[in-house]
Amino acid sequence: MNTSNQLKTAIATTALLVTASVYASDYPSRSITLIVPFSAGGVTDVIARAVGKSLSAQLKQPVVIDNKPGVAGAMGVVELKNAKPDGYKLAVTPISIFRQPYIQKTNYHPIDDVTYIATYMTYDFIIAVNASSQYKNLSDLINKAKEQPGSISYGTPGKYAAHHIAMAMLSKKSDVEFNHIPFKGDTEAINALMAGHIDSIVASNTIVPYLNSGKFRALATAANEKAGDFKSIPTLHDEGYGFDMPSPVGISGPKNLPDDIVQKLDIAIKNVQQDSEFKKVLANYSVRGHYFGSKEYREFAVTSFRNEERLLKELKLD
């Protein structure tokens, strides 16, 4: 790039940031669009709507939910890439966006193209079996897999999902071979377990009603702590495997989002944690509230993106 072009680029960038700063002074002055990269009616969508309602009350402007499912939850960051950095288009960002670039070609960079604002919840992953199963605890399941490598099947909502990664890590750390059966979602995997087509499952919070009704038995969680409906379930740390599978969900904006807009949104998202309606929705789905501020969330994103490459190579998933 010659000197003239460099100067033009610098001027354009400065103008963009100055304009964004002007926007920030009275932000928000109109409705905000929050992209939810999953279908309407699902757990992530329902909780995002509760977040949007709380943000709307705090910011005194409507927060409009725009569902854009697909690309393993990455449609939000895809949309952000071409959005103005004015805070009027935001997206729900799941951890899958850090893994996707190592699995297939993507038209976004999860660090360079995103401003991380704050997280508001985290999913837990549960290893479970049918209530009638002979496997009473995780050791039973692993011992059987040691006796007959590949004989124990487990269902997940898809290849490379966090559920799959968690079980692949357990397989490596316990030095046993499991048989992975990918489905199109938690619901299909749950139905397969109920019908006896698979031996076990790794599911998120959608499994809770089946645990509470006594249809399924939980063997362990991949959570970093015991909380909520999972207080009585041993974690993989408790079982001696020394790892967990964090899955915080947050809200992000396009790159170059002005600091004062980020700060205003960060504070509002933090306040959502105290919103009684939000807490009620979380409780309905046994989901844990989880807050990372903008600095911590970005650090988590950078670390997670870097670790995903190492992890996928280490696990040698095919």
N, C-alpha and C positions, 0 to 999 in steps of 0.2 A: 504494500500500500504506500503511495507516495505521500509527501508532506501535505499537499492540498487535500487529499482524501481523508487523511488522519485528522486534519483540522475540522473538516466538515462533520466527521463522525463525532468528534469531541463536542462540537457546538450542538449537534442534534441530541446527544446524550444529556448534555447540560440543560437544554431546553425542556427535555422530557422530565428530568428530575425537578426542575423549577416548577413546571406545570403541575406535576404530581403534588409538590409541596403546597401549592395554592389550593388544590383540591383538599388536602389534608386539613387545612385550617378550619373548614366548616363541615368536615366529614362526620357522619354521612348526611347528605342533603336530599337523598332519594333512595329508592329501594335497592337492596343488595341481593344479588343472585348467588345462591349457594348450590354448587353442583354436587349431587350425590351420585357416585359412579356405580350404583347398584339399583336394582329394580325397586319400584314403589311397593311398600307393604312389608318388606323384609326388615329384620331387626336393625340393621345399620340405618335404613331409611327412616324408620319410626323414631329412633333415638335422635337422628339428625334433625328431624322436624321439631322435636322437643327443644333441641339446642337453638334452632332457628327462632322458635317462639320466644325463648328467653332473651336472645340477642335483640330481637325486634323490640321487646319491651324496654330493654336497657338503652338501645341506640335511637329509639323513637322513629324508626323507619321500618317498612316491611322487609322481611327476609324471605325471598321467594325460592322454594326448592325446585331444582331442575334435575330430574333423574336422567342419567346417561350411563346405563350399564354397558359392560363390555370391556375388552382388553384387560381382563383380570383386575378390575378396579382402577385402571389407569386413565380412564376417559377424563377425569377431573383435571389431572396435570396436563393432559394433551390440550384441553381447552384453555388452560391458564397460559400456555406458551404464547398464544397470540392475543392475550387480554391486556388491556391498559393497566398500568400499575397505579390504579386509583382507588382500589378497595371495593369496587362495586361488582366484581366477579371473584368469588372465592370457591374453594373446592374442599370436599372431605378427602383426606389423604390416608389410605390404609398402608400397612407395611409392605403389601405386595408390590408397590411401585419401586421398591429398592431391589427386588429380585428380578423383575421382568426384563430389564436390559441385558441380563446375563443369559436369559433363556431364548429370547428372540430379538430381532431388530426393532427398536422403538424410535419414535420421532420426538422423544423428550429426554432430557437429562434430569434425574431426580434431585440433583443438587444445584446445578447451574440455572435451571429454569424455574425454580420454586423459591418462594419466601415462606418459611415455616413459622406459623403464628402461635399455635398452642394445641395441646391435646385435651380431650375431654372424657375419654373412656378407654378401656382396654378389654379385649376378648381373652377368655381362657380356653385352653384346649384340654379335653378330657378323654382318657383312654377308658373305654367301657366295653362290657360284654352283656349278653342277654342274661336276665335274672336266673334262668334255668341252666346257665353254663356251668361246667365243671370247674372253671377257673375262678377261684374265690379272691385271689389277689394277683398283683403284678408278677410276683415270683412264680406262681403257678403257670402263668402264660409264657413267661420266659423259659422256664424249665422244660415245658413241652416243646418249645421251639428249638431248644438245644438238643433234645432227644430226637426230634424229627425236623431237621432244617427245611424251612419253606412250607411246613404244614399248617402254620397258623396264618390265617388271612386277616387283613384289616382293611376297612373301607375308609375313604376320605372323600372330600368334595372335589378332588382333582389332583392330577400330577403337579408337583411343585408348589402346591398350596402349603401354608404353614403347618397344617395338620400332617401332611406327607413328610415335610422336613423334620418335624418333631419325632415321628416314628423312625425315620431313617437314622436320626442321631441316636435314638435309643438302641436301635439295631447295632450300630457301630460300637457304642459304649458297652453293650452287654455281650457283644461278639456272637450274635445269633442272626439267623436269616428269617425274615418275615415275608409274607406274600402280599404285596400291595395291590388292592383292587380300587382303582379310581372311579368315582361316580361324577355326576354333573352338579352335585350339591349335597349339603348335609341331609336333606330330606330323603333323597334316593338311598344314601348310605344307611340311614336310620331304618328305612323300610326293609332293606336287605338284611340288616341285623335282626329285625323282628321276625322275618321269615326264615331265619336260620341259614341264609345263603353265605354268610361270612361269620367268622369266629369273633371278631372284635371290630371296634370302630374308634376313630379319633375324630371327635366332633367339637364344635364350639358350644356356646351357651344355648343353642337350639335344642340340645339334648336334655336340658333340665327337667321339662315335664315328664319325660320317660324315667328319669331317675327318681323324681318325687312320687310317681305313681307305682314304683316298684317293678317296672317292666325291664329296666336295665340296671346293671350294677357298675358303679365307677371303680376302677382299679387305681387310677392315679391322675393327677393333673400336671400340665406342663407350666403351671403358674409359678410366679416368683414368691407368692405368699398364699396363706390360707385365708380366705375371706368369703363372706356371704354364704351362699348355699354350698360352698365347697370346703367349709372349715373342717369337716370330718374326713375329707379325702386326702390321702397322702400325696405330697408333691413328688416329682422325680428327684428333687434334692433329698427329701425324706427317705426315698428308696435307695439312695446312695449313688445316683447317676450324675449328680453335679451339674445339671443344666436346666434351663427353663426356656420358654419360647414367648418372649414379650410380644404383644400385639396391640400397641396403642393406636388409637385412631384420632386424628386431629383435623384442624382446619388450616389451609394454606392459601397463599395468594401468588400472583405472578412475581417474577423476579423484579427487583428494584422498587418494591413496595416501600413507600416512605416510612421511616421509623416511627413517626407520631401516629400514623394509621395502624401500624403493627402494634404499638403500645396500647392504643385505645381498644383494639380488638382482643388483644391478649388479656387485658383486664376484664373485659366483658365475658370472655370464655372462662376465665377463672371464676368469675361470679356465678356462672351457670352451675358450677358444682354445688352451690348452696340453694339453687332453685328447687322448691319442693316438688313441682310437677316433673322436672327433669329427674330428680331422685326417685320419684314414683315409677317413671317409665323404666329406669335402670333396674329397679327392683323387680318389675314385672318380667324382665328377661334375665334376671340374675347376672347382670353385667356390672362390672366395677367402674366407678368413676376414676379417672386418672388424669392428673394435670401435669404437663410439662409447659413451662413458659417458652417464649420464642427462642431464647438463647439455648436452653436445654433441649428443646425440640430439634433445633438445627444440628446440635452436636450429636443427638441420637440418630438423626437422618444420615449424617456424614459417616458415622461409625457403622451403622447398619448397612449402608450401601457398600462400604469397603468390605465388611465381613461376609456379605452374601456371596461375593466372588470366591472367597477362600472356602466358605462352607460348601458351596456346590461342587467345587473341585475335590474337596476332601471326601464328600459323601459319594462322589462318582455315580450320581443318579443317571439312569438311562431310560 
